[in-house]
């Protein structure tokens, strides 16, 4: 099942730091690299603390946990970054800030 999470999670990969949001709060300043096919995001980030309510807070929490859990990362044939762990596949599109969750992990 493919599900679009909007107005949902987004991520901006700067040259040395990452800024991300699950749709409510923003995490910024985390170091990041892609090493041996895995996305490595440091826990050295700052986070805003906006009380958005349980559904949005849960989505924020899920998103930052997913990013910091060293998911596998690869570029697909359309030059989109695909991040996956277990049975969760996240495809990052450049514009608009939109993330599609779903599909099958690459083999």
Secondary structure, 3 states (H helix, E strand, C coil): CEEECCCCCEEEECCCEEEEECCCCEEEEEEEEEECCEEEECCCCEECCCCCCHHHHHHHHHHHHHHCCCCEEEECCCCCEEEEECCEEEEECCCCCCEEEECCCCC
